[in-house]
Amino acid sequence: MEHFTLKNGVKIPAIALGTWQMRGDVCKEAVLNAIRAGYRHIDTASAYQNEVEIGQALRESGIPREELFITSKVWNDARGYNSTLSAFEASLERLGLDYLDLYLIHWPASASRYEDWESVNLSTWSALCELYRTGRVRAIGVSNFMPHHLRALIESERSPMVNQIEFHPGLLQLKTLEVCRENDILVEAWSPLGEGKMLQNPTLLEIASKYEMSVAQLCIRWCLQNGALPLPKSKNPNRILENLRALDFEISSEDMAQINIMEYFGGSGVDPDNFD
């Protein structure tokens, strides 16, 4: 598989299996099927409540640990320095791992809930920096951070290496994308298919047909060509395999431009500044 390279030199496989809303044996089988198909990058979070099953799948896969790239995230109820360190250890234990490849702050503390939101984010971030300094995690970053959330972290002891955001046709998040590019922060795209809402869009259907690809493959490829790492989620073995084929074609500059200017037509509707 192709890779992105983070600012610290760590290579990260260019497509990951997203596991949000997958639990139990369904999650375990999806991860096993993804690894069999060639995935080496699995994205989870403590809030997904599937770290135990993912750990089981990793062990059963027989793939050496150093060939896998595993991401997890600290949830909102564990913000702050000491709480974040404890949450990290709990995730490691559930996964059955000695280290993580990437650890993220799942959501920013925001002004709608905290008067000292910036200090809360910095306290949590300091814990991630400590985990990175001591070698417990190979890379650190954030998720759902907008430019004003990122500012203080970029100016801190260590700038984030990754920002995982909702990113799909109709939701380019250009301002956040530009700030990340300026600061060498890799954007990861959660919900690259807009929770499935992209799949029946006439414009995307027409463009995908030109390449004899599905809309899902088109959306994944669109993320890659915008420099974003897609996290498509599927429990279907055929779709899991098909999503990797997004590495096998290229969208023309004209078609990329047409997709880039699409207006919002489907997504989660979640606002990080008002996330409860």
N, C-alpha and C positions, 0 to 999 in steps of 0.2 A: 504493500500500500504506500501511497504517497504520504508525506509528512509536512507539517508546518514546523518551524524552528522558533522556539521562544527566545526572548531576549537574553536568557542565561545560557543558551546553547542546547537546551533540552529539546529533543525531537518528540513531536506529538502526532500520532496517526491522524490523517486528515478527515476521517469520518468516524464518528462514535455512535454506539448504540445508546439512545436515550431510554431510561427505564422508569420515568415518572408514570404513576398509576398502574404499574405492574407489580404484583406481589405473589408470594407463595410459589407453587410449582410452575405457574405460568411464567413468572419472571425467571426462574431457574432455567427452564427449557429455552426461553428466548435468548438468554445469555449463552447457553451452550450452543444453540443453533447459530448464533452470530459468530462465535469463536470458530466453529466448524467452517463457516462461510469465508472466514478470513479476517474478521474484525479483531483488533487487538486493543481497542479503546472502548471502555465501558464507563458510562456516566451515571452516578447515583447521588444520593443525599440522605442524611439521617432522616429527614422529613418524609422520604419515600417509603420508609419502613420495609425495605427489601434488601438491606445490606447483608443479612444472614444468608439469604438465598443466593445472592450474587457471590458471596464467598464460597458457598458450596459448589456453585457452577465453576468458579475459577479453579478450584482444586480438582474437580472431576474432569476438567478439560484436558489435563495433562500438559498444558502449555507452561513452559518455564516462566516464573514470575517476572524475570527481567524482560521478557518479550511482551508483557502486558502493560497497558497504561490505564490506571484506575483513578477516577475522580470522585470525591465526595464533598459535601458542603456542611457548614455549621448552620443550624437552624436559628430562628429569631429568638427562641427562649434561652439560648445559650450565649447571647452577646456579652462582650466584656472579656477581659484578659484571662482570668482563671477559669471562667465557665467555658470559654472556647477551648482551652487546653484540655479540660476534662471531656468535652464533647468529642474532640479529636481522638482521644484514647478510646472512648466508647465505640466510635466508628471503626477504628482499627480492630478492636476485639470482635465486633460483629462480623466484620469482613474476614477475620482470620489472617490479617496481614501484618507485616513488620513495619511497613511504611506505605505512604500514598504517593502517587505520582503528581497529583494536583489536588489542592484543597482550596475551597472557595468560601467566601461569605455569601450566604444564599440570597439575602435581601438587605438593602441598606436601611439603617435607622434613618428616619426622615423627620422633617420639622413638624409634620402633622401628628406625630406621636411623642417626640422628644424635644424638649427645649435645647438640650445639649447634644443633639443628634450627631454633630460632627465629632465630638469627643467620644461618643459611644462607638462610632465607626472606627476611630483611630485606636481605641482600646482593643477592640476585636482584631483589628489589623496588626497591632503589635504582637498579639499571640501568634498569628500566622507567620509573622517575620521571625519569631523565636523558633517556631517549628521548622522553618526553612533553614535558619542558621545552624540548628543542631542536627540537620540531616534527616529529620523525621518525614519530610515531604520534599519532593524534587522541584516543585514549582507552586506558587501561590497566586491567588487572584480573587476576583469578586464576581458577583452575578447580579444582574438587574440594576447596576449602578449607572446613573445618568451623569452628564458632565459635572454638575455641581456636587454630586456625591463623590466623584473621582478626585476632585481638585486637591483636597487635603492629603489623600493617600499618595498621589503623584509627587507631592512635595515632601513626603515623609522619608524615613530612613531607606525605604525600598518601594519602588513603584510597582503596582500590580503587573503581572505578566499576562493575565487573561481577564476578560470581562464577558461573561455569558449572558446574553440578552435575547429577548424575543426578536426574531429576525426572519422575515419571509417576504415574498412579493406583496407589495402594498404597505409594508412596514420596514422601510430601509433604515430608519433611525439614523439619518445622515449625520446629525450633530454629534451623536455619541460615537458613530463610526469614525468621524474625522478626528475627534479627540484621541481615540484609541490609536489610530494610525500615527498621529503626531507623536505619541508617547510609546510607540512600539509595544502596544498592548494587543494581544491577539483577541479578536472577537469570536466567540462561539455562539452558534445560532440554535437556541431552543425553539421548539415548535416550527421547524423550517417548512412544514406543510400547513401551517396555520391551523393546527388541530384538525386537519383534513379538509378545511374549507377552501383550499386552493384547487382541489382535484376536479371540480366541475366548472371552473372559470373558463369562459369561451376563449379569451385571449391566450391563456396558458395552454389550453387544449390545442389550439391552432399552432402555436409555436412548437410544442412538444412533438406534434405529428411530423413536422419537417425533419426532425432528427430520428424519427421512429423510436421515440422514447416516451415513457409515461410522464404525466405532470409531476409526479413525485420525484422522478429522476431529474426532471428539468429544474425543480425548485432546489434540490440538493446541489446540482451543478451550478446554479445561479449563486448560491451561497459561496461556494468554493471560488468562483471567479470574481466575487466581490471581496475576497480575502478573508472570508468567515468560515469557521469550521462547523459543519452541520451535525446536529445530534438527532437524526431521525429515529422515531420510536416505532417498533412493530413487533408483534409476537408471531407473525406469519412467516414461516421459514422461506417461502418463495419471495416475499417482499423484502425480507432482510437481505437476501442475496441480490435481488434486483437493485436495491439502493446502492450497493457497491459499484454497480455499472455506471453510476454517475461519474466515475473517474475515467470512463472510456470514451467520452466525447467532449466537444467544446461548443459553447454557444457563441454565435457571431456577435460582433460588437454592436451591430444594429439591433439584434434581438435583445441583447443585454440592456441597451439603452431603453428599449420599449418596456421591458419589465421593470427597470429601475424607476420609471416615472408613474407606474400604476398607483392609483389612489387606494386608500385603505378599503378593504372589502371583506376582511375576515381575520380574526385573531382572538386573543384572550380578552382584550379590553382592559387588562390590568395596568394600573398606574403605580410605578414604584414609589411615588411620593405619597400615595394614599393606600398602600397595601396594608391590610390588617392581618 
